[in-house]
């Protein structure tokens, strides 16, 4: 199975096309955030080549904090970008500033077979301890990239739960094949080693929904 490359940080447009030429004030986007089980509608309020001002259009109690990893996609789904929440601008309505990480076309994601997401998850070291909260950041048919606070050894076998909503979860067994220390978290590249037929169908459906 393919090894997940945590070093793939540059999107297809990075350094070749300015983000300010692709996004504009008033543009509507969909935001994927791991604390919510469905996409949130947002409006772009400010654009530079490194940051975006974003206004949440949904009527909800916002649960978005500085440092959160988010994925933003266009309504027509021709490209998406990943970003990190940088600061809060206002609470009512909820507006915040996000720092752009990368931008990528859907066709490029389809070609690579890897897609960025922001989904709540958890993992458990096989035979040891309780479930550890995690954020699923990137997926493919044979690998997962996620972040958590726990320090996990290379080659460790872990049980991963990807939480789609209250009723639906995907369970898989994985092996830690890559690791990167961040300021508050560790990023892990996990190779999927065991996926039941039912979970495999749900996993394929998740990837298909994200790339069409």
C-alpha positions as CSV (number, residue, x, y, z in Angstrom):
1,X,0.0,0.0,0.0
2,X,1.1,3.6,-0.6
3,X,2.8,5.5,2.1
4,X,1.1,8.8,3.0
5,X,3.4,11.7,2.3
6,X,3.1,14.4,5.0
7,X,5.5,16.6,3.1
8,X,3.0,17.4,0.3
9,X,2.2,20.9,1.5
10,X,2.2,22.8,-1.8
11,X,-1.0,23.0,-3.8
12,X,-1.1,23.1,-7.5
13,X,-1.3,26.9,-7.6
14,X,1.2,27.7,-4.9
15,X,3.8,30.1,-6.3
16,X,2.3,30.1,-9.8
17,X,-1.1,31.8,-9.4
18,X,-2.1,34.5,-6.9
19,X,-5.0,33.5,-4.6
20,X,-6.3,37.0,-4.7
21,X,-6.9,36.5,-8.5
22,X,-9.0,33.4,-7.8
23,X,-11.1,34.6,-4.8
24,X,-12.9,37.8,-4.3
25,X,-15.0,39.6,-1.7
26,X,-18.6,38.4,-1.6
27,X,-17.7,35.0,-3.0
28,X,-19.5,32.1,-1.3
29,X,-17.6,29.0,-0.2
30,X,-18.3,25.8,1.7
31,X,-16.3,25.1,4.9
32,X,-15.4,21.7,6.1
33,X,-14.7,21.9,9.9
34,X,-14.2,18.9,12.2
35,X,-16.6,20.1,14.8
36,X,-19.5,20.1,12.4
37,X,-20.9,17.1,10.5
38,X,-22.0,19.1,7.5
39,X,-20.4,21.9,5.4
40,X,-21.0,25.4,6.6
41,X,-21.8,28.2,4.1
42,X,-19.4,31.2,4.4
43,X,-18.8,34.4,2.6
44,X,-15.4,35.9,1.8
45,X,-15.1,39.4,3.3
46,X,-11.4,40.0,2.6
47,X,-8.7,38.5,0.4
48,X,-4.9,38.6,0.3
49,X,-2.4,36.1,-1.0
50,X,-1.9,34.7,2.4
51,X,-5.1,35.3,4.4
52,X,-8.9,35.3,4.0
53,X,-11.6,37.2,6.0
54,X,-14.5,34.8,6.3
55,X,-18.1,35.3,7.6
56,X,-20.2,32.3,8.7
57,X,-23.7,32.6,7.1
58,X,-25.3,29.8,9.2
59,X,-27.4,30.6,12.2
60,X,-25.6,28.5,14.8
61,X,-23.5,28.8,18.0
62,X,-20.0,29.0,16.5
63,X,-17.5,26.5,17.7
64,X,-14.5,27.7,15.8
65,X,-11.2,28.6,17.5
66,X,-7.8,29.9,16.7
67,X,-5.5,27.2,15.3
68,X,-8.4,25.1,13.8
69,X,-7.7,23.3,10.6
70,X,-10.4,24.0,7.9
71,X,-11.0,23.1,4.2
72,X,-12.8,25.6,2.0
73,X,-14.3,24.6,-1.4
74,X,-16.0,26.6,-4.1
75,X,-19.8,26.1,-4.7
76,X,-19.2,24.6,-8.1
77,X,-16.4,22.4,-6.6
78,X,-13.7,23.2,-9.1
79,X,-11.0,23.9,-6.5
80,X,-10.5,23.9,-2.7
81,X,-8.0,25.3,-0.2
82,X,-6.8,24.4,3.2
83,X,-6.4,27.0,5.9
84,X,-5.8,27.6,9.6
85,X,-8.0,29.9,11.7
86,X,-5.7,32.8,12.7
87,X,-7.9,35.2,14.7
88,X,-11.5,36.2,15.5
89,X,-12.9,39.4,13.9
90,X,-16.5,39.3,15.3
91,X,-18.9,37.0,17.1
92,X,-22.3,38.2,16.0
93,X,-22.3,37.6,13.1
94,X,-19.3,35.3,13.4
95,X,-16.3,36.4,11.3
96,X,-12.7,35.3,11.4
97,X,-9.4,35.5,9.7
98,X,-7.8,32.4,8.2
99,X,-4.3,31.8,7.0
100,X,-4.1,29.9,3.7
101,X,-2.0,26.8,3.6
102,X,-2.5,25.6,0.0
103,X,-4.9,25.6,-2.9
104,X,-5.6,22.7,-5.2
105,X,-8.0,21.8,-8.1
106,X,-10.5,19.0,-7.7
107,X,-9.1,17.4,-10.9
108,X,-5.6,17.4,-9.3
109,X,-7.0,15.7,-6.1
110,X,-8.8,13.1,-8.3
111,X,-5.6,12.4,-10.2
112,X,-3.5,11.9,-7.0
113,X,-6.3,10.0,-5.2
114,X,-5.8,12.1,-2.1
115,X,-8.1,14.8,-0.7
116,X,-7.9,17.2,2.2
117,X,-10.7,17.1,4.8
118,X,-11.4,18.3,8.3
119,X,-13.2,15.5,10.1
120,X,-13.5,14.6,13.7
121,X,-11.9,11.2,14.6
122,X,-10.2,9.2,17.3
123,X,-7.5,6.6,17.5
124,X,-6.5,3.9,20.0
125,X,-3.1,2.3,20.3
126,X,-3.8,-1.4,19.9
127,X,-4.1,-3.0,23.4
128,X,-3.3,0.2,25.3
129,X,-5.4,2.9,26.9
130,X,-8.5,4.8,25.8
131,X,-9.5,6.5,22.6
132,X,-7.4,9.6,21.7
133,X,-9.2,12.6,20.0
134,X,-7.9,13.3,16.6
135,X,-8.5,15.5,13.5
136,X,-8.5,13.7,10.1
137,X,-6.8,16.0,7.6
138,X,-6.2,14.0,4.4
139,X,-7.6,10.7,3.0
140,X,-7.0,8.3,0.2
141,X,-8.1,4.7,-0.4
142,X,-5.0,3.3,1.4
143,X,-3.9,6.0,3.9
144,X,-4.9,8.7,6.4
145,X,-3.3,11.8,7.6
146,X,-4.4,13.0,11.1
147,X,-3.4,15.1,14.0
148,X,-3.5,14.5,17.8
149,X,-1.7,15.5,20.9
150,X,-0.5,12.0,21.8
151,X,3.1,11.0,21.0
152,X,2.9,7.7,19.1
153,X,5.8,5.6,18.1
154,X,6.6,4.8,14.4
155,X,5.3,1.5,13.2
156,X,2.7,1.4,16.0
157,X,-0.6,-0.3,15.1
158,X,-3.6,1.9,15.9
159,X,-7.4,1.6,15.6
160,X,-8.8,4.7,13.9
161,X,-12.4,5.9,14.0
162,X,-13.6,8.5,11.5
163,X,-16.8,10.2,12.7
164,X,-19.0,11.2,9.8
165,X,-22.0,12.1,12.0
166,X,-23.8,10.9,15.1
167,X,-24.9,7.6,13.5
168,X,-22.2,6.9,11.0
169,X,-18.5,6.0,11.7
170,X,-15.8,4.3,9.7
171,X,-13.4,2.0,11.6
172,X,-10.0,0.9,10.3
173,X,-6.7,-0.6,11.6
174,X,-3.6,1.4,10.6
175,X,0.1,1.5,10.9
176,X,2.1,4.7,11.7
177,X,4.4,5.2,8.8
178,X,5.2,9.0,9.1
179,X,5.3,11.5,11.9
180,X,5.8,15.3,12.2
181,X,5.9,17.3,15.4
182,X,3.9,20.5,15.3
183,X,3.6,23.3,17.9
184,X,0.7,21.7,19.8
185,X,0.0,18.5,17.9
186,X,1.7,15.7,16.1
187,X,0.8,14.9,12.5
188,X,0.8,11.2,11.5
189,X,0.7,9.4,8.2
190,X,-1.1,6.1,8.6
191,X,-1.2,3.2,6.3
192,X,-4.5,1.4,6.2
193,X,-3.8,-2.2,6.9
194,X,-7.3,-3.6,7.6
195,X,-10.7,-2.3,6.4
196,X,-13.9,-4.5,6.5
197,X,-16.0,-4.6,3.4
198,X,-18.7,-2.4,4.9
199,X,-16.2,0.1,6.1
200,X,-14.4,0.0,2.7
201,X,-17.7,0.9,0.9
202,X,-18.3,3.8,3.3
203,X,-14.7,4.9,2.9
204,X,-15.0,4.8,-0.9
205,X,-18.3,6.8,-0.7
206,X,-16.6,9.4,1.5
207,X,-13.8,9.9,-1.0
208,X,-16.2,9.9,-3.9
209,X,-18.4,12.6,-2.3
210,X,-15.3,14.8,-1.7
211,X,-14.0,14.6,-5.3
212,X,-17.0,15.0,-7.5
